[in-house]
């Protein structure tokens, strides 16, 4: 319907990461025992456990079993909860033969000398194998889905030479404090000090800045993925609790992953990560179109990798798979899918060309548009060209996107002619005008008319983690309470360096003014801004602005090397916590004592709170294990389907509880399709909006108009600078890292080229530059320069290169603007400004053009992973 009454029901939800094409094919180790065959087996739909139909029952105590098998005490559970849900069919519970009983660290941190210790980490749960008190290997849990070779590098991560072994202070800062030469940050001139000296120095600096400038000049730096899997030990929460109790601090909001889509989708459609259950897609879809996503890689993030196994299982299914992507990603390679190359930053134009084809060939679902959408008639003159003289035809889209017009028309007819599930990711929104891509794709799906049907429609969530796997009926494990922050007006995280460099500046974001604080002290725990944030040389400049920078981390990350004070924190393998993954609640035991002179984050912050006079408020008189016990008991009190044991029984036993899965029959937006009046969307009209009254009211026509619109990016192949920098760069997720985590480990043996980060370049582009695979190349633009190892292939669109995000920044001269990065961090080349638009103020990491040349000089040695002291 083109008009309708305004309705404002509940809003949708947000989510995390996508389009991450990468250069190498997936290395999938063969599965041992029955695991390999069970991927092709399954459970009958009639045998699936129903989450809401079972009374509470005794806990299923998982015993130690051979890899690939499992057993439980109590009622048997179908294989649906693991892998067999992938294809349907029947299965039976496998009787487990016993290994020697699992040794646990229940007696205290590092209490096991020989045996196995259950841990939860940033790359999933696993058991660490100990011999003589040292971690020597890793054992995958049989409850986890697709194997991942990355877990084998956890022992090297624990004992890595880049560990911060003792508290350290930048020499000039130790002598001159706030009067030190801040351009010396990054030079590596540190002095080791005692814990007392370091914590006294931190406390004095906090007091000085608070007294002189006020709490708004204290800033908690961005924590990243170091502890997103944690509950008590989520470093962001522990540090924010500390600063809140100290009077508050300047804060940020949003994220680097999906900020634009998290703002635009609930405004015009539904929550950013809403998706059907996988069995619904598997059993009903005839065609799956993966657009700007790489689920074979990104479903491994914070997950049990059940959805990874599900996606890879499509290769043996009758479902046709098409991948639209600048890179022939691991997903495309593993599924042997049809690959449709598209130029980066042009997804909106491609979606508009498809919509134009649907309309002009009378293939659109007019009834769906009438009953479930708002503003189509107002949008139509733009689509047909009546408004601006330019029809958004397949020919028009082909010129922009590089996808031939005949291919565009053929794809549209194919998708319209069969039940089609479109799965998109978040890459299409991490670019200039990033709100437009998801909106345009959702509008195309609305014109197809399959939204709300089993196996049809579009989702932006099934690319990440285990989203789409049937949800378990289980309690949610809580986390450290932060308390409230007395300092108002947080700023968008994508504006970080702008905020550091321009205190008092006022920006617009989603209809409101935001004023940057005057940040004088930055305290970061578990974050790495020098790989996470865009335009690294601007980050270098911005990190020279605050008077004091404190980093609390287990490793000498690039960010730690730019700090004034570095506190060695214990890793997640050296502390006790709880974990929650898919349908599991588990005890994450400290495998070893904190290494070298490191201390846990809780210990460090409790000591600081004592020195500043609020220690008892911070700890509430609780030890680490008291907090873990409290969080477990809270979850136990909410459990409805499983009778969880008392904490001591849980912790001193196998520390693993498995909950029943859902039926797997959730159809995304089925209730909305059944009755849009009773089940409206969370938009201003309650309908999907081709034209948004909310967006229109903000008046952001130049950068975020009121309907999906093709707006040229600030830089791309069509911009004036393309004569100098003719290649578009995408920065994909690596199979062998989680952002920058694990970059310092022996996992690099799987992907490094000439000891550098690999860069994928098309064979035509490489030939024109005299580049061969294995060559060291220099990639550069006006913002910076990096070295990388060339991987020449036809599996990337001509005019495009791929350099993985998360590579550690390694400048020849630390702290010097424009210094050559020896290892290959893509954010040296990306832009911070402008951001997506005034609507979301999100990152545009995907909008970057570069030039590449063979590096003819002797290559400097990589030192990114060397300790500063």
N, C-alpha and C positions, 0 to 999 in steps of 0.2 A: 504494500500500500504506500502511496506517495505521501499521504498525510495521516494523521492519527492522533489520538489523545496522548498526552505526555504521562508516562508512568515511570516511577522510580523505585523499582524493587531492589532486592539485595544485589550487591556487586560480586564480581568473580574474584579469582585468586591469581597470584603471580607464580613465577617459576625460575629456571636457570639457563643453559648454553646451547648453541647448535652450529650451523654450517662450519664444519671443521674438516675440510678435505685435507688429506695428507699424502705424502709421496710414496710410502711403501705399502706393499700388500700385507694383509694380516698374516702374522705367523701364528697359526692355531695349533698348539700341541695336541696330539691325539689324546683322547680321554681314556683313562684307565677303566678296566672292568666294565660294569654294566652302564656306566655313565655314557659311554660313547653310543651304545645302542639305544639307550633310553631317550636320546634326542629325537629319534624317529618314532618312538612309542608314545602312548598318551593314555589319558583316562577318559572313559565314556562321560559324556556330558551329564548323564543321569547319575553318575557316581560321585560327582563333585561334592565336597563337604559344604554345607550351607552355614555361613557365618552366624546367622541369627536364629538357627533352629536347634542349636545344641546347648544343653544345660552345662553349667560349669563342671569340669571334670579334673581329675588329678593331673598334675604336670607331667608332660612327657619328658623324661630325663634322657637326653641324648648321650649315648655311650661312645667310647672311642672305637672307631671302625676303620676298615681299610678304605682308602680313597675310592670314591665312586659308589660307596654303599652307605646305607644308614639303617638304624634300628631305633625303636622307641619302646619304653615301657608304657603300658596303658593301651588304649584303643589305637589300632593301626591307622595311619594316615595315608591317603592315596598319593600316588606320584604326582598328582596335579600341582602340589606345592613346590615342585622342583622344575623339571624340564618337560615332563610328558604332556603338559598342557599345550605344548607347541603345535601338536598335530592331531589330537583326538585319538580315540581308540581305547583299549583297555590295558591295564597293567596290574601288577600285584606288588605288595611290599616285599622287599628283599630281606631275607634273614641275614643278619650280619655275623661274620666270624670276628672274634675279638682280638684286638691288639692288647699289648700291655696297657694297664690303666693309665689314663692321662694324668701326668703330674702337673699340679697347679701351683701358682705362686700365692696360695691363700695365706701362707704363714708370714707374708710380708714382701716388700719389694725385692725382687731378685732372689727370692728364697729357694728357688729350684736350681739345683746344680746340674742335674741330668734329667731330661724329660721334655715335655711339651707344655707350652704356656699359651693360653688363649688370649689374643689381643684384638682390638679393633683399631683400624688405621684409616688414613685418608684414602687408601685404595681398597678398603674392605676388610672384613674380618679374616683371620687366619690363625694358625698355630705356629709359634716359633719353636724350633728345635734347639735345645741347649745341651752342650757337652762341656763338662768341667766348669760350669758357671758362665759359659759364653754362648751367645746365639750363633749357631753355625749353619742353620738352614731354615726352610719354611715348608709348612704343610698346608695345603689348601683345605678348607672345610668342605665336606661332602654336601653340606647344605647350600653351598654357593653355586651359581650357574656356570657361565662360560669361563674356562681357565684364562689366566692372564699372566704372561711371563714376567710382567713387571714386579709381581710380588717377590720374585726370587732375589730382588735387589734390596730387600728390607734389611738384611744384616749389614750390607755395605752402608746403607743410610745411617744405621745406628752407630757404627764405628768410624764413620767417614772422616777423612783428614781435614775436611772443612769445618769440623765441630769447633765451636767456641769453647776453649778449655778453661778459661778463667775470666773474671771481669776485666774489661779493658777500657781505657779512656784515651781519646785522641790527645797526643802530647801537648799541643798548643792550647787545647781547651783546659787540660789539667793545670796549666800554668796561669792562664789568663781568663778562664771562665767565659762569660758573655762577651768579653772584649777580644776573644780569639779571632784569628783570621778564618772566616768561614769558607773562603775559597780553598782552604786546605782540606776540606772534607772530601773523602774519596782517595786521598793520597796514600793511605795505609800506614800512617805514622802513629801507631798505638803503643800504649804502655800498659802492661798487666798490673792490676792493683788487687788488694784484698777485698773480700765481700763487704767488710765494714766500711772501708774507704769508698767503695762504689755506691753503696746504699746511702751513706751519709751525703755523698755528692748529689745523688738523685733527689733526696729529701730536701736538701738545701736549695736546689734549683727549682723544685716545685714551689717551695715557700717563697723564694725570691720573686718568681713570676706572678704567683697569686697575689702577693702583697703589693707588688709594683703596678701590675696591669689588670688584675682581676681574673676570675676563673675563666672568662671567655677567651683568654689568651692561652689557655691550656688546650691542647688538641689530642684526642686519641686517634692515632694514625690507623689507616685501614688494615685490619687483619684480613688475611685471605683464606686459603683453603687448608692451612696447617691444622685446624681443629674443627672444621665444619662437621666432622663425624662425631665429635665429642659431646658430652652432656655437662658434666661438672666442669671439665677442663676446656670448654670453649673459651679460647683466650680472649676473644672480643668481649665476652660477658664478664669474665673475671676482671679485666682491666676497666671496663666501663663501670662496674660496681665500685671498684676502688675510687675512680675519679668522681663518680656521683656522690659518694660519701664524703669526698673531700670538698664538695661544694659545686661540682659540675664541671663541664668542659665544652668547648666548641665541638660540634658533631657534624657528621655528614648523613645523607640518606641515599638510598638507591644502591646500585651495583654496576659492575662492568659487564655482566652477563646478558641481562635481558631488560634493562631499564626502560627502553623505548616501548617494547611490546607490552611490558607490564603496565605502562601508563595508557597506551592507546587502545589495547584490546578490551579491557573492561569498560572503557568509555563508549566504544562503538559496537561491541559485540559481546564477548564472554571472557572468562578468565584466561590468562595467557597459557596455562598448562592443562586445561580441561581436555580429557581424551576418553575414548571408549576403552573397555577392557580388551586386551589382545585377543582372547578367544572369539570375541564378536567380529573383530577385523579378519582374523584367520578364517573363520567359517563363512563369511559373507562377502568379503571384498573379492572382486575379480582382477582388479588393477590397483596397485599401490604406487603412487607417485611421490618420491622423496625429493623435496625441493629445498635446496640450500641447507641440508642436514647430513650428518654422517653418523647415524646411530650405532654402527658397528664399533665406533670409538667412544662416543659420548654417553652411551648407556652404561658405560663402565664407571661413571663418576658417582660416588656416594651411593653405591647400589650393591645388590647381591648378584649382579650381572645375569639375572634371569631374563631380562629383556634383551640383553646382548645375544643370549642363546636363541631367544625367540626370533630375532631379526635374522640371524644367520641360518636358522632353520627354514627360512623362506626359499632357499635355493632348491630344496626338494619339494616345494609345494607347487600347485598349479597356478598360483597367483602370479600375474605378470608384474614385473617391477621396472619402473623407469626412474632414473636419477637425473635431475636437472641441477647442474653444478658446474662451476668453472674447472673443477678437478675431477678426474675419475677416481673417486675416493675409495677408501678401504671397503665401504659398503657396496659401492658399485662393483668393485673387483671381486669381493667375496661372493656376491650373489650372481655374478656374471650378468648384471643388469644392463639394460639399454641405457647408454649415457647420452644425454643431450647437453652439450657444452653451452654455457651462457656467460656473457661478460659480467664481471663483478659490478655490483652497484646498479644493475639494470633490471632487477626482478619486477619492479613496479611497472616498467614499460612492457615487459613480457606479459604480465597479468592483464594489463589494459588491452594489449593486442588480442589476447584470448577472449576477453569479455566482448570486444568488438566483433570478433568472429562468431561467438555465440549469438549475439543480437542480430547481426546482419544475415545469418543463415537460419534464423528463427529456431535456434536450438535451445534457447534459454527457457527456464521453467517459469512461465508468466504467473501461474497460480501461486507458486511459492513466493515470488516477489510481491505479489498482492497481499498475501496473508501474513507473511513473516518478516517483511523488511520495511524500512522507512526511507523515503527520499530518492527512490530509483528514478522517477520521472524528472527530478531536479538534476540528478547526476548525468542523465542520458545525453543532453546537449553537449556536455564536455566529451563524452565518449565518442559520439558521432562526428564531432568537429563543428557542429552548428554554432557552438559558443566561441571557439577560437580559430576556426578555419582549418584545423588539422584533425582529420579523422584518426583515431587511435587504431588504425588497421593493422593487419598482420604485416603488411609491407613496411609500415612506419615502425613497428616494433622490431622487425628484422634488422633494420638499419642501425638501431640502437643496441640491440642485444647480441647480434651475431647469430641468432637462431633463424634459419631460413623461413620465409613466410609460409612455404608449403608445409614445413615441419610444424609450425605453429598451428595451422589449420588441421593437420592430421592429428596432432595431440588433442586438440579440442574435441574433435569428432570422436576420438577413441574414449576420452574421459566421459563425454556425454552419453555414449552408447553403452556403457556398462557400469556396474557398481564400483565406484572409485573412492579410495581413501587417499587424500593428500596429507602427507606428513611433512611439515616444514620445520625449520629450526630458527635459531636466533641470529644467525649471520646476516640475514636480510634486514635486520634492524640495527646492526652495529655499523651503520654507515650514514653519511649525510642524508638528512630527511628520512631517517630510519623508521619513523612512524608509518610512512606510506606503504612500504613493502608488505607487512603483515595485513594491513587494512585492505590493500588491493587483492591479495591472495584470498582473503576471507570473502571479499565481494565476488570474486570469480566463483568460489565455491557456492555462494548464495545463488548465483545465476544458474549453476548446474542443478540446484534444487535437491541435493542429496543430504543436506544437513539434517541430522536427527534420525537418519535411517541406519540400520545395522550395516557396518562396513562401508559407510559413505561419509561424505563431508570432509572437513579439514581439521587438523589439530596441530598445535605448536608445542606439545609436551612430550609426545612419544619418542622424541629424539634424545631424551635426557633421563639418566638413572633408570629406575624401574617403573617409571610412569607408564601406565597401561597394563602392568601386571595386576591381576585381581587383588584388591586390597585385603589385607588380613584384618580380622576383627580382633584388635589388640589395643591395649592402652598405649598412650603416647608417653615416652619417658621425657621428663622435664629437664631443666637445666638450671644453671646458677642464676638466682634472682639478681637483676641489675639494680633495682630501685629506680628512682626518677632522676632525671637530669634537670638541674635548676637553670641551665642556660638554654634559651629558646633559639629558634631560627636556624636549623641545620641547613647546610648547603649541599647541592648534588655532588656525589663523589667524582663524577667526570670533570668537575670544575676545580679539582684539588690544587693544581699548580696555579691556576688563575687566582684562587683564594689566597694562597701563600704570598703571591707577588703583589696583590692589589687589595689590601685591607680597606674596608669601607665601600668597596665597589658594590653597586646595586644591579642585580640581574633579574630577568623575568623567568618564571617557571610555572607553567600551568595556571596562569592567571593571577599570580601573586608576586610581589617584590621580595627578593631575598638579598640581605646585606651581608657581605663577607666579614668575618671576624678579624681581629688583629692578632694573628697567631704568633706567639713568641716561643712556645715550647711544644714539641711533638713527642709523644710517647707511643711507640708501636710495639705490639706483642704479637708475634706470629704472622707478620705481613711482609711483603716484599715489593714495595712501590716501584722499584727500579726495573722490575720486569712487568709489573701489573699495569702501570699507568702509561698513557700514550706520550709520545714526543720526549724521549729520555733526556735529550739535551736541555729541554725546558724544565724537566724534573731536576736536573743538576742545578740549574739556575735557581729554581724555587727552593731547593733544599739549602741554599745559601742564605735564605731570608730569616728563618727562625733563629733565635739566639741559642737554643739548646735542642738537640735531637737525641732521644734515648731509644735504643732498639733492644728488645728482649727476645732472643731467638736461640735455637740450638746450633745454628750454622752461620758461618761467615758469608751470608748472602750479599749480593751487591748493595742492598739497602743497609745492612750492618756496616759495611765498609764506608758508608757516607754518614755514619752516626758520630756523635761526640762520646757517648757512653754506651757500651755494649754489655748486656747482662746475659750470661749463659743459662738458657732455660733447658730443662729436661725435655726430651722428645716424648711423643705419645707412647713409646715402648718402655718408658721409665716412670710411669705413673698409673694409678688405679682409677678406673672410670667405668661407666656403663656404655654399651653400644646398642643401637637399634637399627637393624637392616632388614628390609622387606618384612618377613614374618618372624624375625628372631629378636629376642632380647638376650643380651649376653654380657657377661662380666669381662671387662678388658683389664687384664692383670699387668702390673709392672713386671716386665720380663727380666729386667736387671735394675740395679740401683742407678740413680742419676750418674751419668758418666762424667769423668774428670771433676771439675769443680761446679758443674751445673746443679741447679736447684729447680724444683717444680715451680710453675707460675704462681700457684697458690702460696707456696712457701715464701717466694720473693715478695709478693704483694702484701702478704700478712706481715712480714717483717717491716716493710715500708710503712704500712698502716700503723704499726706499733710506734715507729719513730715519729710519725706525724700526729699521734694522739688519738687514733680511732680504731686501734687494732681489735678491741673486743667487739665493736660494731661490725667490723668487716668479717670476722670469723664466726661471730655468734657463738663463740666457744666450741666450735666444731672442728674436728680434724678432717683431713681428706676423706678418710673412710666413713666418718660420720655423715658427710654430705652425700657420698655415694649410697650409703644405706638409706638415707632419707629419700633420695630420688627413687630408689628401688621400691621402698615401702609405699610411696605415693602411687607408683604405677601398679603395684600389687593390689592396692585398694580399688583401682578402677577396672581390673581385669574381670571380664564377664564370661569368656569362653574357656579359660584355662585357670585352674586353681594354682596360682604361683606359690612356691614354698616360701618359708621365712628366709630372710636375707642370709643368715649364716649357712643354712643348708644349700642355698643357691651358690654362694660365693665359694664355699669349701668343697662343693661338688664339681659337676662339669660346667657350671656357670652358663648354661645354654638352654633357653626355653623357646620352643617352637609353637606358633599359634596357627590355627586353621585359616586357610585362605578363603576368600570370597567365592561366589559362584562363577564369576567371570562373565556375567551377562549384562554389565552396564553399557548402555548405548549413549554416547555423548549427545546431549541436547534432545533426547527422545521425549522427555516431558514437555519441553518447549514446543516441539513439533506437534505433540498430541493436543496441546491447548495453550497457545501463547498468551491468552488472557489470564489463566490461572497460574501459569508457569513462565512469567516474563523474564527476559534477560535483564541484566543490571544496567541497562542504558537509560538515557533520559526518556526514551519512547517505549522501552520494554521490548523493542524489536532490534533486529540487525539494522545498522544505520549506514546506508550509502552516503547520506549527508547527515552529519552530526550537529544537532543544535548546540551541544556543549562546546565542541571545538569551534564552531562558527562564532559563538559569543565571545571567544577570546581574541578574535581579530588577527590571528597569526597567518594571514593569507600568503605572506612572502615565504614562510618556511614550513607551515603546517596548515594548509587550507582545509576547508570544511568537508571535502570528499577526497577519495584517493586520487592523487595527481602525480604525474611525472614531472619532477623538478631536477634539473641537471645538478649533479654533485659538484662540490667546490673544486674537486680535481678528479679527472677520469680521462679515458682515451679521447674524449671529445673536447677537452679543455685546452687552452692556449699553451700551458706548460708541457703538454704531451709531446711537443716537438723535442724538448730536452729530456723528458722522462717518459718514454713511450710505453713502459710496462706497468700494468696494474698489479699490485701486490695484495695477496690474501694471506692472513696469518692464522693458520688452522691449528686445531688441537692436535697434539702428538699422541700417538698410541702409547708412547713410553714415558709419559709424564702426566702429572696432574697440575696444569699450569706450570709454575716453575719448580714445583716439588719433584724430586727424584732427578733433576738435571745434574746434580753433583754426584750421582752414583754410577756404578758400573753398568746401569741400563743403557748408557751411551754406546756401548759396544753394538747394540742392535741397530743404531741409526746414524751415528756420527760419520761424516765424510771428511777425510783429511783432518780429523780431530776437531771439526767445526760442525755447527748446525747445518743440516742439509737444506739446500734451496732447490726446489723443483722448477725446471725451466723447459719450455717446449723445444723440441728438436730444431724447428725452423729458427726460433729466436737464438738458440745456442749456436747453430751453424753460422748465422750472420755475424756472430761475435767471436768465432773461433774457440768456442767453449766445448769441452768434452766432460763426460761424467768423471768425477774425481778431482777436477780442477778446483783450485781455490779462486773464488771470484769476489770482486768488490761490488756491493750493492749500495747505491747512494742516491740522495736527492738533496734539496736545500736544507733539510733538517738534520741530516747526519749520514754516516757511512759505516758499513759493517762488512766483515769478511764471512764467507760461508762456503760450504763444499757443494759443488754442482751435482745435481742428479738430472740428467737429460732424458726426456721421455716425451711420448706423444699423448700421455695421459693427463695433460693440462692444456687448456685452451691457449692458442697462440696469443701473444701480447699479455700474458699473465704469468706471474711467478708465485710460488707458495713458500713462505718461510714461517716455520711453526712458532706460535706464541709460547712464552714461558722460558725461552733460552736466557741464560744468565748474562747480563751485561758485563763486558770485560774490556774496558777502555785501555788503550796504550798508556795514556796519561790520566790517571784518576783525578776527577774534579775539573778537568779542562774541557770547556765547551767545544764540541765538534771533534773530539778525539776519536780515532778509529776504534770501533768495537771489534776485537779480535775473534770473538766467538760466534756472533750472529744473532743478536736480539732484535726482533722485528720492530719493537717499539721505538728504537732509535730512528726509525723511518716513518712512523705513523704520526697523525695529527692529533693535537688536543682541541684546537679550535678551527672552525666553529664546531659546536656540538650538533646533535641531530636536529633540534629546533628548540624554540622557546617552550614548546609543550612539554617535552620530557627532559631536555638538557642532558642527553645520554651520550655515551662515547661513539665516535665514528672511526674506530680502529680499522674498519674494513675499507676505508676510503683513503687510498695512498697510491701515488705513482712514483716510479723509480727508474733508474737505469742500471744496467749490469755490465761489467767488463771483467775480462780475465785479469787476475792479479799477477803481475809479472815480477814483483819484488820478492825477496826472501820473506816468507810469512813469519810474523812474530809468534812466539810461543803462547799458547793459551794459559792464562793464569787465573781464570775466573773461579776455579775451585781450590785455590791455595788459601790457607788461613792468613789473616792480616798480621797475626802475631804467632 
